Amino acid sequence: MDNVQKFNSDIEKIRKFERAQKGPEYNGENVCNQAAELFVKSSKGLETLAECFAEYWLETYIRCSPDSENEPSPENIEKLCALKALLENDTEQTSALSEKDWKELCLIVNAEAEDLPLELLSDLMTIFVDKKAY
């Protein structure tokens, strides 16, 4: 099991625990916030960028969801896992990201560029160029 798969499994555990504890009082927003916190904590050394990516995920896919009480949906978990894969330079697991996602993520990385390790920044920019996200 790689880091992205473990991350996905941990989100599912958070979701199941919340459902088991709260039953009909399940709070999808709470689960999503916990997933975002896990995303940041699991991104050692990249917490600032991870916070920006997590906030993007929450704003773009969770807070505007018409079915927010049932979030995170499997599709939105897949999006967050794709963001995790991107931070881990694993482009094979980023297929859930849309063209719009790539462009927004490129803008985020550009804004945070001066605080990123040079090797990671170079890798991310190469990915963004490959995805035509510039």
N, C-alpha and C positions, 0 to 999 in steps of 0.2 A: 504494500500500500504506500503510495507516494504522499507527499505533503498535502496536495490538493484533495486527494481522496480522503485523507484523515480529516482535513478541514471540513469537507462535506459531511462526513460521518458525525463530527462534533456538532455541526449545526442541527442535524437530524436529532441528536441526543437532546439538545436544548429544546427543540420543538416538542419532542415526545415528553420530556420532563414537565414542560409548561402545561401540556394537555393533561397529563396524569395528575398534576397538582391542582389545576384550576378547573378542569372539566369544561362545563358550559361557560365558565368565566374566562376561557382562553383569551389571552391578550397578544394578538399578533404583533402589535407595535413593540411590545416588550421583548418578544422573541427576536425581532429584527434588530433592535438596539443591542441585544446581547450578541447577536451574530456579528454586528458591526464592531463591537468591542473585541470580540474574539479575533476578527480579521486584523485589527490594529495590533493587538498583543502578539499575534503569531507572525508579525512582520518585523522581526528584530532588526534594529538599525534603520528601519524605513518607516518608523511610526508616523512621521509628519505626512509623507506621501500616502501612506495607508489610510490615515484619517481623512485626507482629501478624497481618496477613492471611495471610502466607506460613505462619506457624506454625499458624494455623487450618486452612489447606489441608493441610499435612503431617499434622496430628493427625487430621483428620476423614476424609480420603480416601486418604492414602498409608500411614501407619503401621499402620492397621487393615485394609489390603487383604489379602484371602485370596490374591491373586496378586502379592505385593509384588515378586517378582523380575522381573515384566514391567511394572512401573510406570515412568513414568506412562502410564496408559491414555489413549486418545484422549478419553474422557469426562472424565478428571481434568485433562488438559491444557486442555480446554474450560472447566472450572471455574476454573483459574488465569487463563486469558485473560479470563474474565468478571470476575474480581477486578481485573485490570489495567484493563479497560474502566470499571469502577466508579470507580477512582481517577482515570481520565481524563474522568469525567463523561459517558461514552458509554453510556447505558442501552440502546441498541439491541442491544448485544452482551453483555447480561447474562442472556439467557434460560436459560443453563445453571444458574443459581442457583436453589435450591429455597426454599420458604417458610422452612424451618429455617435455611438459609444467611442469608437476609435478616435474620432475627431475631438470629442470632449476630453478624453483621457490624454491625448497629445497636448491639449491646452493646459491641462492640470500639470503634466510633467514639465512643460515649458515654464510654468509659473514657479515650480518648486526646484528647477534645475540647479540652482547654485548650492542647494543643500544636499544634493544627491552624490553618491560615490560616482566618480567619472566612468568607471567600467559599466555600472548599471545604466547611467544616463546614455552612454553610447549604445548599449544593447537595446534599450527602449526606443531610442531614436531610429535605430535600424529597423526595428519592428514597425514603427509608425510609418516609415518610408515605404516598407514592403506593403503595408495596408493602405497606402495612399491617404494617410490621415493628416497630413501637414496642411 
